[in-house]
Amino acid sequence: MGIFSGGFTATVAEALGVIRPELDALVRVNLVQRDGSGGRYELLETVRAVALEQLAGSGESEAVHLAHARYYREAREGYDWNEWAWMAAEVGNLRSALRWAMARQEPELALQLTLGMSWFWESRGDQREALSWYEQALALPGDLDPLLRLRGLYGAATPAWQMGLFGRVQALLQECLDLARDGGWPDWQGRALMALGRVALEQGHATRALDHLHPGLELVRQHGDAFDQVATLYHLADASLAEGHHDHARAYAEEALDLCCIHPGLFWHRLVQTLLGELALAQGQFAEARAYLAQANDQSGHWRSSSIVLAVQATCFAVPGADEQDLMHAARLWGAIEAHEDARAQRFSVPYQARLDRYVQSAQARLPKATWDRAWAEGREMGLQGAVVAARPPQVSHDHPEEQC
């Protein structure tokens, strides 16, 4: 049992050959501790050190470590992406399994474990750790299934992109695209082109982004799933908005929204609603913008999408003709977003930040500096969740049939 790091459950102990009566007996003599709920067990560090020493001399160390790593690989596959409680409890064991797989140069096992933890790292803002594991796993010698390597390259591109390492991202995605073409996987070709388009847009190159996204859309429409189709349509809409092509942006966004309604629960749903709200704002359709944004705010989601929803909602409070109270409310929301982005050391994409800066500057010019600075500072103390609540209007009309699923 010394193999476990950060505790374990009776289920995994039994899977590794420790039967429940033995476990209960160790608890009774205080060699193993049980938490208050009775669901998890943990060895005292001194006991764990002795157990590891005995395991090393038993001749069974390799077999036990392999069984441990395989258990967590398979267990991870059985949990939902959003199963935070399980991941948070088992992160020590997952890291231990990863370290062993790396040390023993098991590229397939290492990459499968890394892929299984990617969403957890992303949600916690641990992109640096995620990229480190990906790069170590991809660099291991030995044969690796081409499709698994392709998934690993694409997975590594995500934390690299979120860290702003655009040169590294482009290299990973180009290798991913080449491998997809060589292997005859058109779904992955479309996915890689979508990601290359997104990266170009993040750097402020909307025209280059469209050059990737248009062929990518053709491929994902024929071979991709709803997630890939909506993602590509969303980025096409965003790039079109950056280029000032509002009609094209609306057409792509509305097609994406239709797909979100057909396939509930897609990550992109609230981002598409937010983009439609931003388009409505740009065209002076303030009631329509508020309706889209209220729907987006009503949904739970990833911290990144929450920041984007809030940024555009703040703009709704700062429309032409807004009074001092509304302008101060906008400043508070933007201040809360800035504090959140500072804490995560991440920023919006270049074109999105440019649009946001224009909105902020327009609102700031309509308030005395001291009033603006005070409201902004108050917002920085709100926290992102507080800002989400504060942004929700008491009543919003949902009269627009195009907004409804």
Order of alpha helices (4+ residues) and beta strands (2+ residues): alpha-alpha-beta-beta-alpha-alpha-alpha-alpha-alpha-alpha-alpha-alpha-alpha-alpha-alpha-alpha-alpha-alpha-alpha-alpha-alpha-alpha
